[in-house]
Amino acid sequence: MRRIVLERQGPPDVMRVADAAEPEPGDGEVLVRVTVSGVNVVDLFQRSGAYRVALPFTPGMEGAGVVLRTGPGVTGVRPGARVGWAVPSASYATHCAVPADRLIPLPDDVTDEDAVAALVQGMTAHMLAVDVVPLKEGDTCLVHAAGGGVGGLLCRLAVLRGARVIGTASGPAKAKAAEESGAGDVVDYSDGVFADRVLALTGGRGVDVVYDAVGRDTFDQGLACLRPRGTFVSYGQTGGPVGAVDLGALQGSLFLTKPSLGRYDRTPELVRRRAAAVLGLVREGTLRPRVHGVHALEDAPAAHRAVESREAAGKVLLSPAS
């Protein structure tokens, strides 16, 4: 088999392809031939050194593929089954071992590419719109990075629930992607100043919810966009982590929360339930994951650069078999 290996942390070019023996599935695991692996922001943090990992290290927490064989104690999973997963699994590889109870059955009419584009990002967007702040008819939400993967899916889900969406994006391409995803208004936040524009769009009222995946660069301005008793949802930090928060910034009875998919869906059953809901929307054509590009394993550095530079308008994927 072939896999990406990090011998050290650093820029994208520290990733290299290496030959390795196929992993042997352990108790409760299955061996999967990986057809598609998703690139996520956490992979960038692990590669760059923002998160510590034991070296050597193979990234990858999401993918799709075909079960080849099962380890001891596995029942209900047969070789040949098409499956997806959203769990740390070293999936930047042609083969990987995945816990059987974390497998997600894939519908026959959903491609592996669409499935992976809808797993971590789609499930995160679903969590944000359905559970963290259940959007409803008449709500107005501000979605940062609305031209990206999670942001675009979140826009679509918000519109489906009857909410008005104001999106932020940087540059014409991202603004177009945000509009195509359902944002009724798009604000360019390249200069870091956007609160006055958002308030003007709401007649001075402010928005009910801010969904922020950027972090430090948008935090203060985002709070200024909220109506009294509005909610700020901080679910990412692509622009850097938010520092210590002065509680005085929440005057106006504002609410601040920092959700994560792993804490909301803490059991395999909850993961499968949300995945089924998201994949069901994909099957209907109601939710359309946007794939920015599919890269061969050797091009993993380019895939990371596409995400890191924020040029990707949608999901970036790896095709290990290419």
C-alpha positions in Angstrom: 0.0 0.0 0.0 0.9 3.7 -0.3 0.4 6.4 2.3 1.3 9.9 3.2 3.9 10.1 5.9 5.1 13.0 8.1 8.5 12.6 9.6 8.3 16.1 10.9 5.7 18.8 11.1 5.9 21.9 9.0 4.8 23.3 5.6 2.8 21.2 3.1 5.9 19.9 1.5 6.8 17.8 4.6 4.2 15.3 3.3 5.6 12.5 1.2 4.3 9.3 -0.2 5.8 6.1 1.2 5.2 2.4 0.6 4.0 0.4 3.7 2.5 -2.9 4.6 -1.3 -3.1 4.7 -2.5 -2.6 8.2 -4.0 -5.7 9.8 -7.5 -5.0 11.2 -7.6 -5.4 15.0 -10.4 -6.2 17.3 -13.5 -4.5 16.1 -11.9 -3.0 13.0 -12.2 -3.5 9.2 -9.6 -3.0 6.5 -10.8 -0.6 3.8 -9.5 0.1 0.3 -9.7 3.9 0.3 -11.3 5.4 -2.8 -11.6 9.0 -1.6 -10.1 10.8 1.4 -11.3 14.2 2.7 -9.0 17.1 3.5 -10.0 18.9 6.6 -8.7 21.9 8.5 -7.6 19.7 11.4 -5.3 17.9 9.0 -3.5 21.2 8.3 -3.1 21.8 12.0 -1.7 18.4 12.6 0.7 18.8 9.6 1.8 22.3 10.5 2.5 21.7 14.2 -0.4 23.7 15.5 -1.6 20.4 17.0 1.0 17.9 18.3 1.0 14.4 16.9 3.3 11.4 17.4 5.7 11.0 14.5 5.8 9.5 12.0 2.2 10.3 11.3 -0.3 9.8 8.5 -3.2 12.3 8.4 -6.8 11.6 7.6 -10.0 11.5 9.5 -12.5 11.0 6.8 -13.0 8.9 3.7 -14.9 6.4 1.7 -14.0 3.1 0.3 -14.7 -0.7 0.1 -14.4 -3.1 2.9 -11.7 -5.8 2.2 -11.7 -7.9 5.3 -12.8 -7.7 8.9 -11.0 -8.2 12.2 -12.0 -10.3 15.2 -15.3 -9.5 16.8 -16.8 -7.7 13.8 -20.4 -8.6 12.8 -22.8 -7.0 10.4 -20.2 -5.8 8.0 -19.3 -7.8 4.9 -16.3 -7.5 2.5 -17.4 -5.6 -0.6 -19.6 -3.1 1.3 -19.3 0.6 0.3 -18.7 2.6 3.5 -17.7 6.0 4.7 -16.3 7.2 8.0 -15.5 10.4 9.9 -13.0 9.3 12.5 -9.2 9.5 12.8 -8.0 6.7 10.6 -4.8 7.6 8.7 -6.9 7.8 5.6 -4.4 9.6 3.4 -3.5 6.2 2.1 -4.7 3.5 -0.3 -5.7 1.3 2.7 -6.6 2.0 6.3 -8.1 0.3 9.3 -11.4 1.8 10.6 -13.4 0.9 13.7 -16.4 -1.1 12.5 -18.8 0.7 14.7 -17.8 4.0 13.1 -18.7 2.9 9.5 -21.4 4.8 7.7 -23.2 2.8 4.9 -23.2 4.7 1.7 -26.3 4.8 -0.6 -25.9 3.3 -4.0 -26.9 6.6 -5.7 -24.4 8.8 -3.9 -20.9 8.9 -5.3 -17.9 8.4 -3.0 -16.8 12.0 -3.8 -20.2 13.5 -2.8 -20.4 11.3 0.3 -17.0 12.4 1.6 -17.8 16.1 0.7 -21.0 15.7 2.8 -19.6 13.8 5.8 -17.5 16.0 8.2 -18.5 19.3 6.5 -22.2 18.4 5.9 -22.6 16.9 9.3 -21.0 20.0 10.9 -23.4 22.3 9.0 -26.3 20.1 10.0 -25.3 20.3 13.6 -25.0 24.1 13.5 -28.4 24.7 11.8 -30.4 22.0 13.5 -29.0 21.5 17.0 -26.7 24.3 18.1 -29.1 27.1 17.1 -32.2 25.5 15.5 -32.9 28.0 12.7 -36.5 28.7 11.9 -38.7 30.8 9.6 -37.9 34.5 10.1 -34.4 34.1 11.5 -31.5 36.0 10.1 -28.0 34.5 10.3 -24.6 35.6 9.3 -22.4 32.8 7.9 -18.7 33.6 7.7 -16.7 31.9 4.9 -20.0 31.3 3.0 -18.1 30.3 -0.1 -16.3 27.5 1.5 -17.2 23.9 2.3 -19.0 24.1 5.6 -20.2 27.6 5.0 -21.8 26.8 1.7 -23.6 23.8 3.1 -24.7 25.8 6.1 -26.1 28.5 3.8 -28.2 25.9 2.0 -29.5 24.2 5.2 -30.4 27.6 6.7 -32.4 28.5 3.6 -34.2 25.2 3.8 -35.2 26.0 7.3 -36.6 29.3 6.3 -33.9 31.6 7.5 -32.4 34.6 5.7 -28.7 34.2 5.1 -26.1 37.0 5.0 -22.8 35.5 3.9 -19.3 36.8 4.1 -16.7 36.0 1.5 -13.4 37.2 0.2 -13.2 38.0 -3.5 -15.6 37.5 -6.5 -15.2 33.7 -6.8 -16.0 33.1 -3.2 -18.9 35.6 -3.3 -20.4 33.8 -6.3 -20.1 30.4 -4.5 -21.8 31.9 -1.5 -24.7 33.2 -3.6 -25.1 29.9 -5.4 -25.3 28.2 -2.0 -28.2 30.4 -1.0 -26.8 33.5 0.7 -29.3 36.3 -0.1 -26.7 39.0 0.6 -22.9 38.6 0.5 -20.5 41.0 2.2 -16.8 41.1 1.3 -14.9 40.9 4.6 -11.4 41.0 3.1 -10.6 44.2 4.9 -11.8 42.8 8.3 -14.5 45.4 8.6 -18.0 44.2 8.0 -20.3 45.0 11.0 -21.6 48.3 9.7 -22.5 46.6 6.4 -24.3 43.7 8.1 -26.2 46.1 10.4 -27.3 48.2 7.3 -28.6 45.0 5.6 -30.8 44.3 8.7 -32.0 47.9 9.1 -29.9 48.2 12.3 -31.5 45.3 14.0 -28.6 42.9 13.8 -28.7 39.2 13.1 -30.0 36.4 15.3 -27.0 34.1 14.9 -23.4 34.5 13.8 -21.7 31.3 12.6 -18.0 31.8 12.7 -15.3 29.4 11.5 -12.6 32.1 11.1 -11.9 33.0 14.7 -9.6 35.8 15.7 -10.0 37.9 12.6 -13.8 38.1 12.7 -14.6 37.8 16.4 -15.1 41.4 17.5 -16.8 42.5 14.4 -19.0 39.4 14.5 -20.2 40.2 18.0 -21.1 43.7 16.8 -23.5 42.2 14.2 -25.7 40.5 16.8 -29.1 41.7 18.0 -29.8 41.7 21.7 -30.0 38.1 23.0 -28.3 36.9 19.8 -26.0 33.9 19.7 -22.4 33.8 18.5 -21.4 30.3 17.4 -17.6 29.8 17.2 -16.9 26.5 15.5 -13.5 27.1 13.8 -10.3 29.2 13.8 -8.9 29.3 10.3 -7.9 32.9 10.9 -6.3 32.1 14.3 -7.6 31.2 17.7 -9.7 33.7 19.7 -7.9 34.9 22.8 -9.3 35.5 26.3 -12.8 36.9 26.0 -13.9 39.8 28.1 -17.4 39.0 29.4 -18.2 42.6 29.0 -18.2 42.0 25.3 -21.4 40.0 25.8 -23.4 42.9 27.2 -26.7 43.0 25.5 -27.5 39.5 26.8 -25.5 37.9 24.0 -24.7 34.2 24.0 -21.4 32.6 23.1 -20.9 28.9 22.3 -18.1 26.8 20.9 -19.6 23.5 19.6 -17.8 20.5 18.1 -19.3 17.6 16.2 -17.5 15.1 18.4 -19.2 16.5 21.5 -22.6 16.7 20.0 -22.5 13.2 18.4 -20.7 11.3 21.1 -21.9 7.8 20.1 -21.7 5.8 16.9 -25.5 5.7 16.8 -25.7 9.5 16.8 -23.0 9.8 14.2 -24.9 7.4 11.9 -28.2 9.1 12.5 -26.8 12.5 11.5 -24.9 11.0 8.5 -28.1 9.3 7.3 -30.0 12.6 7.5 -27.3 14.5 5.6 -26.8 11.8 2.9 -30.6 11.6 2.6 -30.6 15.3 1.6 -27.8 14.6 -0.9 -29.8 11.8 -2.4 -32.8 14.1 -2.8 -30.7 16.7 -4.5 -31.7 19.1 -1.7 -28.1 19.4 -0.5 -25.4 19.6 -3.2 -21.9 19.3 -1.9 -19.4 21.5 -3.8 -16.1 19.7 -4.7 -13.3 22.1 -5.3 -10.8 19.6 -6.6 -9.7 16.0 -6.4 -5.9 15.4 -6.0 -3.7 12.3 -6.3 -1.9 11.2 -3.2 1.3 12.7 -4.5 -0.4 16.1 -4.7 -1.4 16.2 -1.1 0.8 19.3 -0.6 -1.2 21.2 -3.3 -4.4 20.0 -1.7 -3.3 21.5 1.7 -2.2 24.7 0.1 -5.7 25.1 -1.6 -7.3 24.9 1.9 -4.7 26.9 3.7 -4.9 29.8 1.3 -8.7 29.8 1.5 -8.9 29.6 -2.3 -11.0 26.4 -2.1 -14.6 27.1 -2.8 -15.8 23.7 -1.6 -14.4 20.4 -0.5 -10.9 19.3 -1.3 -10.4 15.6 -1.8 -7.6 13.1 -2.3 -8.0 10.0 -4.6 -5.3 7.6 -3.2 -5.7 5.1 -6.1 -5.0 7.8 -8.8 
